[in-house]
Amino acid sequence: MIEIWQEIYSTIRRNKLRTFLTGFAVAWGIFMLIVLLGAGNGLIHAFEENSSEMAMNSVRVSGGRTSKAYDGLKEGRRIELDNDDVKTTDTYFPENIISTGARVRQGGITLSYGQEYVSTSFNGVYPNYTEVERVKLLEGRFINDLDLRDRRKVVVLNKKTAELLFPKENPIGKFVIGNRVAYQIVGLYTDRGDSDSREAYIPFTTLQVIYNKGDKLNNILFTTKGLATEKENDEFVEKYRKVINAAHRADPADTGALWIWNRFYQQLGQQKAQSVLRIAIWVIGIFTLLSGVVGVSNIMLITVKERTREFGIRKALGAKPASILFLVIVESVFITTLFGYIGMVAGIGVTELMNMVAGNQTMDTGMWQETVFLNPTVDVGIAIQATLTLVVAGTMAGFFPARKAVSIRPIEALRAD
C-alpha cells in the first residue's frame, strides 16, 4: 500500500498543473453549490420567519363599496360591517371556523401617567387577535372573554409605549388615563416593528361603548379549519361572501362589497415561490457540479491517454490489469476527495460569513418591516452528500478510461503515442 501512495505522490509531483486543474474543478463545483444553497436558504428562511408569527389559516374581512346595482340600490354604496356579521360568521360556518373575532379602531388617544404622556390609538379586539396578527405577548396577559363580557377598562400596551410612560416602574397593574378614562394595564406586547407599533389594545365591547361606535366595526377576524386545498378555500370564500353580502343587500357575487383577505393564498404563494427557488438553486448547483465532473473527466481522459505506454510497460513486466486499475482509481479518489473537502470547507465558511455579515436583513416597506434574508447557512449533511457525489463522479470519470486503457494488449500500449 505504501508503494501505491508513493507512486501517486510521484505522479502528482510530475503533473502539478494537471492535478491543480482537476482539483480546482472539483473544489469549485462544491463551493458554488454550497454558496448557492446558503443564499437560497437565506431567502427561504426569511419567508418562513415572516409568516411564523401569524396563523396562516386566518381570514380578515372588511367592508368595501358595491360595484353592482342590486335590489333597487345603486352601485358605489359603502358597506359597513357590524356585530351581527360577527354572529353570522360564528353561526353559519361552524364546520369551517375555529374562532371568530373583530376589531374596531379609535385614533387620537392621549395616554398619560403622572407627568408622562404619549399619543396612540386604541384597537378594540377579541382574545383571538394574537392568533391572527403579529402581536406577541411579552408580559402579563392579553384581552380575555371576561374583559369582553364585562366591558372592562383594561389595556395592553406596546413595550415602547410602556417604557415612555414608566421609565422606572413595572407598568403591570398600574392605571393610565386615556382621554379622561382610566384603564388598568394588564399586559405588554411586542411586534415586528410595524408602523402601528405603539397602538394599544382594549376589549372590543369596551371601545364600542366608550367611543360611541354603536354596533359598527372595522374588521372581522377568524381562523379556519378543514380547508386544505385552494379549491376548498375558494368555495368557502364564495359561500361566505354570499351570506354577508345578503345581510347588507349587496349582489351575492359582488367582490367589491366585501374585502376578504385569506392568508391561505399568501401561504400558497410563498410555498410556490420557495419551491421555484429551491428547484432553481438545485438546477444551477447540479449544472455547476456537472461542469466539475466534466472537467475531471476530461483531465482524467488526458491522464490515462498519457499513461497508456506506462500501463503497457507495467503489463509487460507482469502487473495485473486490476492493480493498474486500482492505482488509477485510488489517485482519482484521493484528488477528488482532497479538493472536494477544500471546496466544502470554503463554501461552508462563506455561508457562515454571510450569516455574520448579512444574516438578518430587513426591509422597511413604509407600513411594516419584512425580513428579506435570514440565516443563509447549509446543513452539513447536505454539504457532505454533495461532496461524496462529486467524489463518486470523479472516481467513475477515472475508472472507465482506465479500464479501457488496461484492456489493451501490452504491444499495442507500447506503440501508443
KAURMO-V16759 format. One record per residue. N is the residue number from 1. RES is the residue in one letter. PHI is phi in whole degrees, -180 to 180 (none if undefined). OMEGA is omega in degrees with one decimal (999 if undefined). D_FIRST is the distance of its C-alpha to the first C-alpha in Angstrom with 2 decimals. Layout:
((N | RES | PHI | OMEGA | D_FIRST) (N | RES | PHI | OMEGA | D_FIRST))
This chain:
((1 | M | none | 179.7 | 0.00) (2 | I | -63 | -179.9 | 3.81) (3 | E | -63 | 179.2 | 5.35) (4 | I | -62 | 179.9 | 5.14) (5 | W | -64 | 176.9 | 6.59) (6 | Q | -65 | 178.2 | 8.73) (7 | E | -66 | 178.2 | 9.98) (8 | I | -62 | 178.9 | 10.80) (9 | Y | -61 | -179.8 | 12.56) (10 | S | -65 | 179.4 | 14.31) (11 | T | -64 | -179.6 | 15.49) (12 | I | -64 | -178.8 | 16.78) (13 | R | -65 | 179.2 | 18.52) (14 | R | -75 | -175.9 | 20.19) (15 | N | -128 | -175.6 | 21.38) (16 | K | -62 | -176.8 | 22.48) (17 | L | -64 | 179.6 | 25.49) (18 | R | -61 | 179.0 | 23.86) (19 | T | -64 | 179.6 | 21.15) (20 | F | -63 | -179.8 | 24.02) (21 | L | -63 | 177.0 | 26.18) (22 | T | -62 | -178.9 | 23.60) (23 | G | -65 | -179.6 | 22.96) (24 | F | -64 | 178.6 | 26.71) (25 | A | -60 | 179.0 | 27.59) (26 | V | -68 | -176.6 | 25.37) (27 | A | -63 | -178.3 | 26.62) (28 | W | -66 | 178.7 | 30.20) (29 | G | -61 | 178.4 | 30.31) (30 | I | -66 | -178.6 | 29.24) (31 | F | -58 | -177.1 | 31.47) (32 | M | -66 | 178.8 | 34.53) (33 | L | -62 | -178.4 | 34.20) (34 | I | -67 | 179.3 | 34.12) (35 | V | -65 | 177.9 | 37.00) (36 | L | -64 | 177.8 | 39.05) (37 | L | -63 | 179.3 | 38.53) (38 | G | -64 | 179.4 | 39.54) (39 | A | -63 | 177.8 | 42.66) (40 | G | -64 | 177.7 | 43.58) (41 | N | -63 | 177.6 | 43.22) (42 | G | -60 | 178.4 | 45.52) (43 | L | -71 | -178.8 | 48.21) (44 | I | -66 | 177.9 | 47.73) (45 | H | -62 | 177.2 | 47.90) (46 | A | -66 | 176.1 | 51.10) (47 | F | -57 | -176.9 | 52.62) (48 | E | -66 | -180.0 | 51.88) (49 | E | -65 | -177.7 | 53.24) (50 | N | -65 | -178.5 | 56.48) (51 | S | -105 | -172.8 | 57.21) (52 | S | -70 | -175.7 | 55.93) (53 | E | -100 | 178.1 | 59.26) (54 | M | -126 | 175.0 | 61.45) (55 | A | -77 | -177.3 | 62.10) (56 | M | -77 | 174.5 | 60.91) (57 | N | -104 | -177.4 | 63.32) (58 | S | -101 | -179.3 | 66.29) (59 | V | -133 | 174.7 | 69.25) (60 | R | -118 | -176.6 | 71.73) (61 | V | -122 | 177.0 | 75.12) (62 | S | -133 | 175.7 | 77.71) (63 | G | -77 | 178.5 | 81.04) (64 | G | -129 | 175.8 | 81.48) (65 | R | -127 | -178.5 | 84.24) (66 | T | -66 | 178.7 | 85.39) (67 | S | -107 | 179.7 | 84.64) (68 | K | -136 | 172.4 | 87.02) (69 | A | -74 | -176.8 | 90.66) (70 | Y | -158 | 175.0 | 91.09) (71 | D | 54 | 178.1 | 93.94) (72 | G | 81 | -179.4 | 96.48) (73 | L | -105 | -176.6 | 94.40) (74 | K | -77 | 174.7 | 93.22) (75 | E | -76 | -179.6 | 89.68) (76 | G | 89 | -179.9 | 88.40) (77 | R | -76 | -178.7 | 89.48) (78 | R | -79 | 177.9 | 87.36) (79 | I | -103 | 177.4 | 85.83) (80 | E | -110 | 178.7 | 85.72) (81 | L | -75 | -178.4 | 83.75) (82 | D | -142 | -177.3 | 85.45) (83 | N | -63 | 178.2 | 85.08) (84 | D | -64 | 178.0 | 86.05) (85 | D | -66 | 176.7 | 82.98) (86 | V | -66 | 179.0 | 80.81) (87 | K | -64 | 178.8 | 82.58) (88 | T | -62 | 179.0 | 82.27) (89 | T | -59 | -176.6 | 78.53) (90 | D | -74 | -173.4 | 78.15) (91 | T | -91 | -171.3 | 80.50) (92 | Y | -82 | -172.8 | 79.79) (93 | F | -129 | -177.7 | 75.98) (94 | P | -65 | -178.0 | 74.99) (95 | E | -77 | -176.5 | 72.29) (96 | N | -122 | -176.3 | 70.45) (97 | I | -120 | 179.7 | 71.24) (98 | I | -85 | -179.6 | 69.82) (99 | S | -144 | -177.5 | 71.90) (100 | T | -120 | 176.4 | 74.52) (101 | G | -147 | -179.8 | 75.62) (102 | A | -154 | 178.7 | 77.35) (103 | R | -138 | 172.5 | 77.68) (104 | V | -134 | -170.5 | 80.75) (105 | R | -117 | 175.1 | 80.72) (106 | Q | -137 | 179.3 | 83.22) (107 | G | -93 | 176.0 | 82.79) (108 | G | 71 | 179.9 | 84.69) (109 | I | -96 | 173.8 | 84.10) (110 | T | -111 | 178.1 | 84.47) (111 | L | -95 | -179.6 | 82.90) (112 | S | -138 | 174.5 | 84.17) (113 | Y | -147 | -174.9 | 83.70) (114 | G | 63 | 179.5 | 85.95) (115 | Q | -91 | -178.0 | 85.85) (116 | E | -95 | 175.7 | 82.63) (117 | Y | -151 | -180.0 | 82.63) (118 | V | -152 | 177.7 | 80.39) (119 | S | -89 | -177.4 | 81.02) (120 | T | -154 | 175.0 | 79.16) (121 | S | -134 | 177.2 | 79.58) (122 | F | -103 | 168.9 | 79.81) (123 | N | -115 | 173.2 | 77.97) (124 | G | -85 | -171.9 | 79.58) (125 | V | -136 | 173.3 | 76.82) (126 | Y | -96 | 179.8 | 75.99) (127 | P | -61 | -176.6 | 73.36) (128 | N | -80 | -175.9 | 70.86) (129 | Y | -61 | -178.2 | 70.70) (130 | T | -69 | 177.5 | 67.50) (131 | E | -78 | -171.7 | 65.77) (132 | V | -100 | -174.4 | 66.69) (133 | E | -112 | -176.8 | 66.51) (134 | R | -82 | 177.7 | 64.25) (135 | V | -123 | -177.1 | 66.00) (136 | K | -116 | -179.0 | 64.00) (137 | L | -67 | -176.4 | 66.01) (138 | L | -103 | -177.4 | 65.19) (139 | E | -156 | -179.5 | 67.74) (140 | G | 78 | -178.0 | 70.63) (141 | R | -138 | 176.8 | 71.26) (142 | F | -101 | 177.7 | 72.10) (143 | I | -63 | 179.4 | 75.27) (144 | N | -122 | -175.6 | 75.89) (145 | D | -65 | 178.2 | 78.29) (146 | L | -65 | 176.9 | 80.90) (147 | D | -61 | 179.3 | 81.05) (148 | L | -66 | -175.4 | 81.85) (149 | R | -63 | -175.7 | 84.39) (150 | D | -94 | -178.5 | 86.29) (151 | R | 52 | -177.7 | 85.90) (152 | R | -68 | 177.3 | 84.61) (153 | K | -94 | 178.1 | 84.57) (154 | V | -121 | -175.5 | 80.98) (155 | V | -143 | 173.1 | 78.45) (156 | V | -113 | -175.4 | 74.70) (157 | L | -101 | 169.9 | 73.94) (158 | N | -72 | -178.5 | 71.02) (159 | K | -56 | -179.1 | 69.25) (160 | K | -65 | 178.0 | 70.28) (161 | T | -64 | -179.7 | 73.91) (162 | A | -62 | -179.7 | 73.86) (163 | E | -67 | 177.7 | 72.48) (164 | L | -74 | -177.7 | 75.39) (165 | L | -81 | -176.5 | 78.02) (166 | F | -129 | -176.9 | 76.57) (167 | P | -65 | -175.4 | 74.75) (168 | K | -128 | -176.1 | 75.04) (169 | E | -127 | 171.2 | 75.71) (170 | N | -82 | -173.3 | 74.00) (171 | P | -76 | -176.4 | 75.76) (172 | I | -60 | 179.8 | 75.30) (173 | G | 93 | 179.1 | 78.75) (174 | K | -77 | 179.1 | 80.63) (175 | F | -109 | 173.7 | 83.25) (176 | V | -119 | 180.0 | 83.31) (177 | I | -103 | 176.8 | 86.24) (178 | G | -122 | -177.2 | 85.72) (179 | N | 51 | 174.8 | 88.87) (180 | R | 72 | 175.6 | 91.10) (181 | V | -118 | -179.1 | 89.29) (182 | A | -88 | 178.1 | 87.31) (183 | Y | -125 | 176.8 | 83.85) (184 | Q | -91 | 179.7 | 81.71) (185 | I | -80 | -179.1 | 78.05) (186 | V | -112 | -178.1 | 75.93) (187 | G | -165 | 174.8 | 72.51) (188 | L | -124 | 178.6 | 70.35) (189 | Y | -130 | 172.9 | 67.91) (190 | T | -129 | 179.7 | 65.39) (191 | D | -134 | -176.3 | 64.39) (192 | R | -101 | 177.7 | 61.98) (193 | G | 86 | 178.1 | 64.25) (194 | D | -66 | -178.0 | 66.63) (195 | S | -67 | 179.6 | 69.84) (196 | D | -96 | -171.6 | 71.87) (197 | S | -65 | 179.0 | 69.87) (198 | R | -103 | 176.2 | 73.08) (199 | E | -73 | -179.4 | 74.78) (200 | A | -114 | -177.6 | 75.96) (201 | Y | -118 | 175.8 | 76.15) (202 | I | -130 | 179.7 | 79.19) (203 | P | -60 | -178.9 | 80.25) (204 | F | -54 | -177.8 | 81.14) (205 | T | -66 | 179.3 | 84.54) (206 | T | -63 | -178.2 | 85.38) (207 | L | -66 | 180.0 | 84.89) (208 | Q | -60 | -177.5 | 86.93) (209 | V | -75 | -173.6 | 89.85) (210 | I | -66 | -174.7 | 89.89) (211 | Y | -106 | 170.9 | 89.50) (212 | N | 52 | 178.9 | 91.71) (213 | K | -85 | -176.5 | 89.12) (214 | G | 64 | 177.5 | 90.99) (215 | D | -110 | -177.1 | 88.63) (216 | K | -84 | 179.6 | 86.67) (217 | L | -149 | -178.3 | 82.97) (218 | N | -92 | -176.5 | 80.29) (219 | N | -141 | 165.9 | 77.37) (220 | I | -105 | -177.4 | 76.55) (221 | L | -126 | 177.3 | 73.04) (222 | F | -153 | 176.6 | 71.38) (223 | T | -111 | -172.5 | 68.06) (224 | T | -112 | 175.7 | 67.42) (225 | K | -144 | 176.2 | 65.81) (226 | G | 70 | 179.2 | 65.13) (227 | L | -120 | -171.6 | 64.57) (228 | A | -95 | -176.5 | 60.95) (229 | T | -122 | 178.6 | 61.29) (230 | E | -64 | 179.1 | 62.90) (231 | K | -63 | 179.6 | 65.50) (232 | E | -64 | 177.6 | 66.53) (233 | N | -68 | 177.3 | 66.91) (234 | D | -61 | -179.5 | 68.95) (235 | E | -65 | 179.6 | 71.25) (236 | F | -66 | -179.2 | 71.70) (237 | V | -62 | 179.0 | 72.52) (238 | E | -63 | 179.5 | 75.00) (239 | K | -66 | -180.0 | 76.67) (240 | Y | -64 | -179.6 | 76.80) (241 | R | -61 | -179.8 | 78.32) (242 | K | -61 | -176.6 | 81.02) (243 | V | -66 | -177.3 | 82.08) (244 | I | -70 | 177.4 | 82.27) (245 | N | -60 | 179.8 | 83.84) (246 | A | -62 | -179.7 | 86.47) (247 | A | -68 | -178.4 | 87.38) (248 | H | -115 | 177.3 | 88.14) (249 | R | 55 | 175.6 | 89.87) (250 | A | -120 | 179.2 | 87.18) (251 | D | -56 | -177.6 | 85.90) (252 | P | -56 | -178.4 | 83.19) (253 | A | -100 | -177.9 | 80.87) (254 | D | -77 | -178.1 | 81.66) (255 | T | -77 | 179.2 | 78.33) (256 | G | -81 | -177.1 | 80.12) (257 | A | -69 | -176.1 | 82.17) (258 | L | -135 | 177.7 | 79.20) (259 | W | -99 | -176.9 | 75.99) (260 | I | -119 | 177.7 | 73.14) (261 | W | -108 | -179.3 | 69.73) (262 | N | -100 | -177.0 | 67.23) (263 | R | -70 | 175.9 | 63.93) (264 | F | -60 | 178.8 | 62.24) (265 | Y | -67 | 175.9 | 62.44) (266 | Q | -63 | 178.6 | 60.90) (267 | Q | -64 | 177.9 | 58.01) (268 | L | -61 | 179.3 | 57.62) (269 | G | -62 | 178.8 | 57.55) (270 | Q | -66 | 179.7 | 54.91) (271 | Q | -64 | 178.3 | 52.74) (272 | K | -66 | 179.6 | 53.06) (273 | A | -63 | 178.8 | 52.28) (274 | Q | -65 | 179.5 | 49.19) (275 | S | -64 | 179.0 | 48.01) (276 | V | -62 | -179.8 | 48.61) (277 | L | -64 | 179.7 | 46.83) (278 | R | -61 | -179.5 | 43.77) (279 | I | -62 | -179.2 | 43.65) (280 | A | -61 | -179.1 | 44.12) (281 | I | -64 | -178.5 | 41.35) (282 | W | -68 | 177.8 | 38.84) (283 | V | -63 | 178.2 | 39.93) (284 | I | -62 | -179.6 | 39.51) (285 | G | -64 | -179.8 | 36.20) (286 | I | -66 | 177.7 | 34.86) (287 | F | -66 | 175.4 | 36.02) (288 | T | -65 | 176.4 | 34.34) (289 | L | -63 | 180.0 | 31.06) (290 | L | -63 | 177.2 | 31.72) (291 | S | -62 | 176.2 | 32.31) (292 | G | -67 | 179.3 | 28.88) (293 | V | -64 | 179.2 | 27.38) (294 | V | -62 | 178.3 | 29.46) (295 | G | -61 | 178.5 | 28.33) (296 | V | -63 | -178.7 | 24.64) (297 | S | -60 | -178.8 | 25.45) (298 | N | -62 | -178.6 | 27.43) (299 | I | -67 | 178.7 | 24.90) (300 | M | -67 | 176.1 | 22.10) (301 | L | -61 | 178.9 | 24.63) (302 | I | -64 | -179.5 | 25.31) (303 | T | -60 | -178.3 | 21.67) (304 | V | -65 | 179.7 | 21.08) (305 | K | -63 | 178.9 | 24.42) (306 | E | -64 | -175.0 | 23.68) (307 | R | -100 | -179.7 | 20.50) (308 | T | -59 | 178.2 | 22.23) (309 | R | -61 | 178.6 | 23.06) (310 | E | -61 | 179.5 | 19.44) (311 | F | -64 | 178.4 | 18.49) (312 | G | -63 | 178.0 | 21.43) (313 | I | -64 | -179.8 | 20.40) (314 | R | -61 | -179.2 | 16.94) (315 | K | -68 | 178.8 | 18.83) (316 | A | -65 | 179.3 | 21.45) (317 | L | -85 | 175.2 | 19.04) (318 | G | 107 | 178.5 | 17.92) (319 | A | -69 | 179.4 | 14.95) (320 | K | -81 | 178.1 | 15.48) (321 | P | -54 | -178.3 | 16.60) (322 | A | -64 | -179.5 | 14.35) (323 | S | -69 | 177.9 | 11.12) (324 | I | -68 | 179.3 | 13.01) (325 | L | -62 | 179.5 | 14.24) (326 | F | -62 | 179.3 | 11.00) (327 | L | -62 | -179.8 | 10.01) (328 | V | -65 | -178.3 | 13.52) (329 | I | -66 | 179.2 | 13.59) (330 | V | -60 | 178.3 | 10.67) (331 | E | -62 | -179.9 | 12.49) (332 | S | -65 | 179.4 | 15.74) (333 | V | -63 | -178.8 | 14.94) (334 | F | -62 | -177.9 | 13.78) (335 | I | -66 | -177.6 | 16.99) (336 | T | -68 | 179.1 | 19.31) (337 | T | -68 | -178.9 | 18.26) (338 | L | -61 | -177.0 | 18.59) (339 | F | -75 | 174.3 | 21.88) (340 | G | -64 | 177.1 | 23.08) (341 | Y | -63 | 178.0 | 22.91) (342 | I | -60 | 179.0 | 24.79) (343 | G | -64 | 179.4 | 27.36) (344 | M | -64 | -179.6 | 27.80) (345 | V | -63 | 179.5 | 28.42) (346 | A | -64 | 179.4 | 30.76) (347 | G | -64 | 178.0 | 32.63) (348 | I | -64 | 178.1 | 33.15) (349 | G | -62 | 179.5 | 34.26) (350 | V | -67 | 178.6 | 36.82) (351 | T | -66 | 176.8 | 38.19) (352 | E | -67 | 176.9 | 38.63) (353 | L | -66 | 176.0 | 40.41) (354 | M | -60 | -179.7 | 42.59) (355 | N | -65 | 179.6 | 43.40) (356 | M | -71 | -175.0 | 44.47) (357 | V | -83 | -173.8 | 46.52) (358 | A | -136 | -174.9 | 47.98) (359 | G | -80 | 179.6 | 46.99) (360 | N | -150 | -177.1 | 50.60) (361 | Q | -95 | 177.9 | 52.75) (362 | T | -122 | 178.8 | 56.24) (363 | M | -128 | 178.3 | 58.93) (364 | D | -88 | -178.2 | 62.66) (365 | T | -84 | -175.0 | 64.39) (366 | G | 99 | 177.7 | 67.82) (367 | M | -114 | 179.0 | 68.43) (368 | W | -157 | 177.4 | 65.26) (369 | Q | -106 | 178.2 | 61.77) (370 | E | -117 | 173.1 | 58.80) (371 | T | -78 | -177.3 | 55.15) (372 | V | -111 | -179.1 | 53.40) (373 | F | -155 | -174.4 | 49.86) (374 | L | -148 | 172.8 | 48.23) (375 | N | 50 | -178.7 | 44.78) (376 | P | -81 | -178.8 | 42.63) (377 | T | -115 | -177.9 | 39.34) (378 | V | -121 | 175.8 | 36.62) (379 | D | -62 | -177.5 | 35.19) (380 | V | -59 | 179.3 | 31.62) (381 | G | -60 | 178.4 | 30.75) (382 | I | -66 | 178.8 | 31.95) (383 | A | -61 | 179.9 | 30.00) (384 | I | -67 | 178.7 | 26.73) (385 | Q | -61 | 178.7 | 27.64) (386 | A | -63 | 179.1 | 28.41) (387 | T | -64 | 179.1 | 25.12) (388 | L | -63 | 177.8 | 23.17) (389 | T | -60 | 179.8 | 25.48) (390 | L | -69 | 176.5 | 24.65) (391 | V | -63 | 178.4 | 20.88) (392 | V | -62 | 179.7 | 21.39) (393 | A | -63 | 177.8 | 23.77) (394 | G | -64 | 178.1 | 21.45) (395 | T | -65 | 178.8 | 18.73) (396 | M | -65 | 178.7 | 21.48) (397 | A | -64 | 176.8 | 22.69) (398 | G | -85 | -174.0 | 19.54) (399 | F | -68 | -172.6 | 19.16) (400 | F | -66 | 176.7 | 22.62) (401 | P | -66 | 179.6 | 22.96) (402 | A | -67 | 179.0 | 19.52) (403 | R | -63 | 178.3 | 20.57) (404 | K | -68 | -177.6 | 23.81) (405 | A | -68 | -176.4 | 22.37) (406 | V | -76 | 178.2 | 20.12) (407 | S | -83 | 178.5 | 23.18) (408 | I | -74 | 178.9 | 25.18) (409 | R | -66 | -175.9 | 25.88) (410 | P | -53 | -177.5 | 24.41) (411 | I | -64 | 178.3 | 27.96) (412 | E | -72 | 178.7 | 28.69) (413 | A | -65 | -178.9 | 25.48) (414 | L | -71 | 177.2 | 26.38) (415 | R | -83 | -176.9 | 29.81) (416 | A | -65 | 178.3 | 28.60) (417 | D | -75 | 999 | 29.79))
